[in-house]
Amino acid sequence: MAIHNDPITKCTLTEFENFLCQSSLQKESSAINPSCGYGSFHLQYYLNDKMIACSVIDILPSGISSVYFYYEPNFSFLKLGVYSALK
């Protein structure tokens, strides 16, 4: 809400799930797929047991795609999106 100036009515659990949890990636049953599989994942970043950022990524056969990154606005000075991209 702080970054995009979205109203609180737009920030529901359903909206979050539709935007960042539901994946259009289809699972394949192939011997070449890794055991962990391809798909969408959330990489969470913690500081003193508090989640301060989350990177949403897709693991694909040809690489990794960054879908979205969100963070606690109080930690914007850390440039966590840059850190996540370099990691």
C-alpha positions in Angstrom: 0.0 0.0 0.0 2.8 2.4 0.8 4.7 2.0 -2.4 1.8 1.9 -4.9 -0.7 4.0 -2.9 -3.2 1.2 -3.1 -6.3 1.6 -0.9 -6.7 -0.9 1.9 -9.8 -2.3 0.2 -7.7 -3.5 -2.7 -5.2 -5.3 -0.4 -7.2 -8.3 0.6 -6.0 -11.9 1.1 -7.8 -12.9 -2.1 -6.1 -10.2 -4.1 -2.7 -11.2 -2.7 -3.3 -14.9 -3.5 -4.5 -14.1 -7.0 -1.5 -11.8 -7.7 1.4 -13.6 -6.1 0.4 -17.1 -5.1 -1.6 -18.5 -8.0 0.8 -19.6 -10.8 0.0 -20.3 -14.4 3.0 -22.6 -14.6 2.0 -26.2 -15.4 3.8 -29.1 -13.8 5.4 -31.6 -16.2 5.9 -35.2 -15.4 9.3 -35.6 -17.1 12.5 -37.3 -16.2 14.4 -34.1 -16.9 12.7 -32.1 -14.2 14.6 -31.6 -11.0 13.2 -33.4 -7.9 12.1 -30.0 -6.4 10.3 -29.2 -9.6 9.7 -26.0 -11.5 7.2 -23.5 -10.4 6.7 -20.3 -8.4 8.4 -19.8 -5.1 8.6 -17.1 -2.4 12.1 -16.3 -0.9 11.6 -14.6 2.4 14.2 -12.3 4.1 14.2 -12.0 7.9 15.8 -9.7 10.3 15.6 -10.6 14.0 12.8 -13.1 13.4 10.7 -10.5 11.5 10.1 -10.9 7.7 11.2 -7.7 6.1 11.1 -8.7 2.4 9.9 -11.3 0.0 10.9 -12.2 -3.5 8.5 -14.0 -5.8 10.3 -16.0 -8.4 9.6 -18.6 -11.1 12.0 -21.5 -11.5 12.0 -22.4 -15.2 13.8 -25.0 -17.3 16.0 -22.3 -18.8 16.6 -20.1 -15.6 15.0 -18.1 -12.9 12.5 -15.2 -13.5 11.9 -12.5 -10.9 8.1 -11.9 -10.8 7.7 -9.4 -8.0 9.5 -8.1 -4.9 7.9 -6.5 -1.8 9.4 -5.3 1.4 8.8 -3.4 4.7 9.0 0.3 3.7 10.9 1.1 6.8 13.8 -0.9 5.4 13.9 0.8 1.9 17.3 2.3 2.7 18.8 -1.2 2.6 17.9 -1.5 -1.2 16.7 -5.1 -0.6 15.5 -5.5 -4.1 19.0 -4.9 -5.4 20.4 -7.4 -2.8 17.8 -10.0 -3.9 18.6 -9.6 -7.6 22.4 -10.0 -6.9 21.9 -12.9 -4.6 
